């Protein structure tokens, strides 16, 4: 499998702060790699280096085989950038923004207009095409940002926290767009603070903390690495909670966590076979359950285990 | 190779200048400081002080209009830095930089859009001045030369603004510094009053200030009178401004590009 992005030992210091402290990153062609980390972990700095906007102090990186420092123009002709820092002009309309970018990419006048209206239609912005971007809602802005980064048909797309500050509906819209792009073969490097987002979109997740890669792997691998699975039971009747808690405790040898509000009992297990044993025991006791599940730890739990820090999402 | 690069630079610069002009059209209030504000000064000074300062309102107007024109251009030439800084802080600049465009294009675009601003400010001012009674005493050729000279003056001094704009963090800071720089330049000159009654230190500066010299050159061109000395002086200033601020501006710009 060939690599669209390859970074080795990237270092970037701002005075005493090590924004990047020896980062290695590999993104195979046509895949989505999610870079996950809290604020200040170095995610955006990494994207800026890979987008030729920032020179690394040490290390090197190639995009599509071109060195980001030695041959920035070749890299720029391959990439699209959307995110916190690459923005559209708020005074211009959707059409004007896209026409401008198309003209800068050497489209003819007519070609630029055609490309703009094609993208506006694709991102369902045709109705707002003539309005100044500053009048757009957050979700529309982000869609225009995405459209702007796609004018030149990039084969590598950087999405720097593409859904930060969006409501769930707008977020789902952005996710749908990203999935469509990936289906078209675009390579995506996605940074996010939201574990759910990385879990939803990424083939591989790289976890950043303090400018270093602290973990890397497929979402399910990461979850598994962090440890045991969890057995969850919710008896149909709250009266059965005591009995079920005792049964679960006997089975796992651990005192199960009990939430009286939701009527949910959870206990860590190492052996998945316990699930069927539990089903049998509940059956023998004549107890029915509304919910009975063996699940992997959430990415919030993964993150906590890997970095020793709560994520913002899990605090909310 | 270099002609291709130049061609690209010009083409991309023109595309970005088109953006600048669109922005002016969408936010005409951007032009307030180079249209309405000088007109208020023109009206106020002419009718309040004109009689007292020059004997008659008409003769004061003939002296004041060329000076206000210079002041106005200087003011307009300070916009480039604010615009560039706004683009940087809003992230628009990063979008351009991550594209395979000529490195100089955002700069060329900002400066070209500035020229449009200069032309608008010159035309608006001359129309209002004419309505108030100002008359070109020479001819259309001299008028065009005067306007052209004013615009080139703006182009020479805009590099100071690009330099400051690329150096400071926020557009507000750039605006603040620019006002601090421009106020003494414009008021410490012969735009509003002759320098003969000024204290020695101020007169010494006002007599050789670029604003005074260009004002005198334009007075010569529009009203008739001595041109050579003030014109030479202002050309020296223009060359000096470019010699000092263009390299500084390019250095500051490259740091950000």
Boltz contact constraints between the chains, C-beta under 6 A:
constraints:
  - contact:
      token1: [A, 51]
      token2: [B, 98]
      max_distance: 6.0
  - contact:
      token1: [A, 53]
      token2: [B, 94]
      max_distance: 6.0
  - contact:
      token1: [A, 53]
      token2: [B, 97]
      max_distance: 6.0
  - contact:
      token1: [A, 73]
      token2: [B, 100]
      max_distance: 6.0
  - contact:
      token1: [A, 76]
      token2: [B, 98]
      max_distance: 6.0
  - contact:
      token1: [A, 76]
      token2: [B, 99]
      max_distance: 6.0
  - contact:
      token1: [A, 76]
      token2: [B, 100]
      max_distance: 6.0
  - contact:
      token1: [A, 77]
      token2: [B, 100]
      max_distance: 6.0
  - contact:
      token1: [A, 81]
      token2: [B, 98]
      max_distance: 6.0
  - contact:
      token1: [A, 85]
      token2: [B, 91]
      max_distance: 6.0
  - contact:
      token1: [A, 85]
      token2: [B, 94]
      max_distance: 6.0
  - contact:
      token1: [A, 86]
      token2: [B, 91]
      max_distance: 6.0
  - contact:
      token1: [A, 86]
      token2: [B, 94]
      max_distance: 6.0
  - contact:
      token1: [A, 86]
      token2: [B, 95]
      max_distance: 6.0
  - contact:
      token1: [A, 87]
      token2: [B, 90]
      max_distance: 6.0
  - contact:
      token1: [A, 87]
      token2: [B, 91]
      max_distance: 6.0
  - contact:
      token1: [A, 87]
      token2: [B, 92]
      max_distance: 6.0
  - contact:
      token1: [A, 89]
      token2: [B, 92]
      max_distance: 6.0
  - contact:
      token1: [A, 91]
      token2: [B, 23]
      max_distance: 6.0
  - contact:
      token1: [A, 91]
      token2: [B, 26]
      max_distance: 6.0
  - contact:
      token1: [A, 100]
      token2: [B, 19]
      max_distance: 6.0
  - contact:
      token1: [A, 103]
      token2: [B, 15]
      max_distance: 6.0
  - contact:
      token1: [A, 104]
      token2: [B, 12]
      max_distance: 6.0
  - contact:
      token1: [A, 104]
      token2: [B, 15]
      max_distance: 6.0
  - contact:
      token1: [A, 104]
      token2: [B, 99]
      max_distance: 6.0
  - contact:
      token1: [A, 104]
      token2: [B, 101]
      max_distance: 6.0
